[in-house]
Amino acid sequence: LGPALGLALVVGRLRPADPGNEASRVTPSHRGEVLASSPPASRTAQGAEVVSRAFTLLDEPQTQAEGRALLEGAAADGSPAACFSLGRLILRGHRGYEKDPERALALLRRAGAQGHGDALVLLGRMYEKGEGVGQDEVEALLWYRAATAAGSARGYAGVGVLLRRDRPQEAREWLERGVAQGN
């Protein structure tokens, strides 16, 4: 999402973003949160390396504190991969993190605002299932569609599953696109 993808989600439909209009680059919830531009590729790669190292450290009790510090530092610096990973851990209450859906939501939104497809899918799932937020299938659908715009094959599956009851033909098309994308 954001300027790098040149798309904005408006009332559930994607349309070209107007680079001069900050309001055209809002999150799927339409709450006026302006999306940040995608991070440079080098920062994204560095973020992924830091997350990988942090998870290696989190696996061992004697290095867990170091892994937490590394992951939390990268998230504080705005790494989309770190924001997603930390948000997921906090949402689930895994690897020594206390379960905190509000904090997880903030981290996942931050990653999603930078076009992190897995974060957008997880946000969709949270709204679909009512996990830490009020259950809202319309909001879930918007997040899943944003994930597809970010290139996430899992976003197609999310859209397809949500549409299967009321719009089965359209659901099938979304699911087939997801399969074609590798999901």
Disulfide bonds with the S-S distance in Angstrom:
none
